[in-house]
Amino acid sequence: ISSVYQADVLTEDGESYSYIGLAEGDFKTRWRNHNKSFRADRYRNETELSKLIWELKDKEIQYELNWKTLATCKSYTAGSKFCNLCLTEKLPIPKNKSCINKR
C-alpha cells in the first residue's frame, strides 16, 4: 500500500518547515532514500527537503526532523482516469503555509 507523508523540520532558532511527499509501495524505502540525500553531497539537490537540510547543515544550524503519515491509498492502476496517490499528495500542500514543496 502507498502513503502520503509529511516531514516537519524545526530549527534551533524556532523556524518551522514542512515537506509533503508520497511513497509508492514501502515507505521505509523512500525514507532511506531521503536519508541518503541528507548524508551524501552528490544527492543534495534530489528533493526540496534535501536542499533545505543541506542549507541548514551548511549554515551549521541544528534541526529536528519528524515524520508522519498523512494518508494511505492505492496508487495508479491501468485503466484509471487518475491517480489517487497523486491527488492525495497535492491536497494538503496549498493549505500548509510552511510547506517547502514547489508544486
N, C-alpha and C positions, 0 to 999 in steps of 0.2 A: 504494500500500500504506500502511496506517496503522501508527502506532507508539505505544508507551508509553515515556515518557521520564522522566528524573529530573533535577532541578536541585538542585545542592548549593551552599549558601551558607555560607561560612566568614568569620567576622568577625575584625577585628583583635585582639580580646581572646580569641580561641580558641573562641567559640561556634560550633556547627555545626547547620545546619538542612537538611532535605531536603523537596522538593516533588515529588510524582509526578503526572503528567498524561498525557493522551492527545491525539494529533493524528490526526484522521480525514483521510486524504489526506496532503498535503505538510507535513512538519514545519517547513519553512522559514517557511511562512505563520503557523503557530502561534507560532514563535519571534519573528517580527516583531511579532505582537500582544502577546506578553509584553513585549518591549522598549518598545513604545508605552505600555503601562501603567506602566512604570518612569519614563518621561520626562514624560508628560502627567498633571498633577494630577487632572484630571477622571476618569481611569481608575484611580486609586489603589486603589479597592476592588473591582476587577474579578476578582481571584483572591486566594487566600491568599498566594501568592508575592508579588504586587504589594503587598499590605498589609504584608508583612514588609520588603520593600525600602524602602518609604516610611517605615516606622517607623525603620529604620536611618538613612535619609537625614535624617529629622527630628532624630534624636539625634546626627547628624554622626559616625556610626560607619562606618569603612571596611569594605568587604567584598569578597570574591572570589566570583564566580558561575561554576560549571562545569556543563555539560550532558552527559548521556549517554543513549543509547538502551538501554532495558531489554529491549524485545521488539518484534517486528513481527508483525502478524497482520491478518486480514481484519476489517472492520467488519460491522455488522449487514446482512443481506440479507433481502429479503422471503421469508417462509415459514420462517425460522429461529425456533427457540424461545428463543434467547438471543443476546447479542452477545459474540463472542469478545474484541473490543477492550475492552469494559467490564469483563468478568471478569478479563482480563489486567491491567488497571489496578488493580483492587481487591485482588488477591492480595498484592502487596508492601507495601501501606500498613500493615496491623497489625504486620508484622514489623519495621518501621523505627521505632525509638524517637524519633528526631529529626525525624520527619515532621510537617509543619505542616498537612497535609490535614485537613479537618474531617469527612470521611465516616466 
